[in-house]
């Protein structure tokens, strides 16, 4: 079996994995690196999802990498542009040549005697296994199952004569010209699909069980365009990034501190966009802002589509599919040639691989997360998990910087092994790292996520300002991390961690 030996192995060549690899290349240049990617192209989410209108739901000044500025002025960038940005970054930092494509990571085993990870990956096309041996393992696989999204067991689905599609696996040859389309769901995917398909389709109906908070953002950053005429692009980027991060944090904090006032502000924005005759019941969630993610629409495109009559919203529950569409519990029937089940994701940690220590499987869901970047009692292991209440990449960048700080610290102190250990029994068994969100996909998959503790560093903050201090400024050796020096005999011996 072919074996590749490196210092650092990154799993996943999406936004997080390429970012992590670039940090290693520029901050730890003496360390050898490899990236294992299941797909045949880099890009991760931004290569997998191909549905009409696919775009970011965060502004690109803060969603892009801090170390490689995004200078385009389109606020919510389309999927192909983001994928190209990831590819350009990989090439600029010299990590593209380190990607091993077409390999599904199936098992990672920490060998305490060798103090190395042995990772087994399957070449799905050839049906052969390859191995990677590394000092430090960093999965960057996101949090959802790439094989399939969440598809509810719809009553009568087999009777439907049209096409039933999940956006995660969009047919490349789908022609919806002149078709009646029903999009089931009220989240980010739905509010993207409806305006993207409207006009070409005969009509698009967004069918939701309950509303989400939807707000309009400018599609183009005119302020940065104006400033770019008199200031260097680096200055404009820095100002725009800081401005947008501050605004995002203010909205989130306001939603948590003054939920009623924030709700009133969001709903008044919808009224302004749709006009006085709108039925606001379709836009009034039963929960407070940021109990679930907010949905951003560029230049109010969804509202414009609804106002023109190219699309409509129905709030109801499905009784059954029929041959020609959907019958609702209210008795109303929706005719459909195509039904799109934008019903969310299936959560999955570590890409579904079997995590082992000395041949014994260990579940991440039975262990706490340390500073949101390591897993309790798993040696030489980091993982990248971005924000769920802010642009993902803000946290991904911080986590990558921290892991590189840790790697440099270990090398300069002749440490060979590190693991985070809980001496105080602070675990909260029922609390996962995504408990701040009450979204359906989070509730469905929470049992598979790492746990949290009652206090730091065993809690996920989802707080950019505090994470900057904790990950970039606080001492590496904090009494929780246990280190083993190179050359020590017993795996249990640890260096002082004062």
Secondary structure, 3 states (H helix, E strand, C coil): CCEEEEEEEEECCCHHHHHHHHHHHHHCCCCCEEEEECCCCCCCHHHHCCCCCCECCCCHHHHCCCCCCCCCCECCCEHHHHHHHHHHHHHHCCCHHHEEECEEEEEEEEECCCCEEEEEEEECCCCEEEEEEEEEEEECCCCECCCCCCCCCCCCHHHCCCEEECHHHCCCCCCCCCCEEEEECCCHHHHHHHHHHECCECEEEEEECCCCCEEEECCECHHHHHHCCCCCHHHHHHHHHHHHHHHHHHHHHHHHHCHHHHHHHHHHHHHHHHCCCCCHHHHCCCCCCCCCCCEEEECCHHHHHHHHCCEEEEECCEEEEECCEEEECCCCEEECCEEEECCCCCECCHHHCEEEECCEECCHHHCEEECCCEECCCCCEEECCCCCCCCHHHHHHHHHHHHHHHHHHHHHCCEEEEEECCCCCCEEEEEECCCCCCCHHHHHHHHHCCEEECCCCCCCCCCHHHHHHHHHCCCCCCCCEEEEECCCCCCCCCECCC
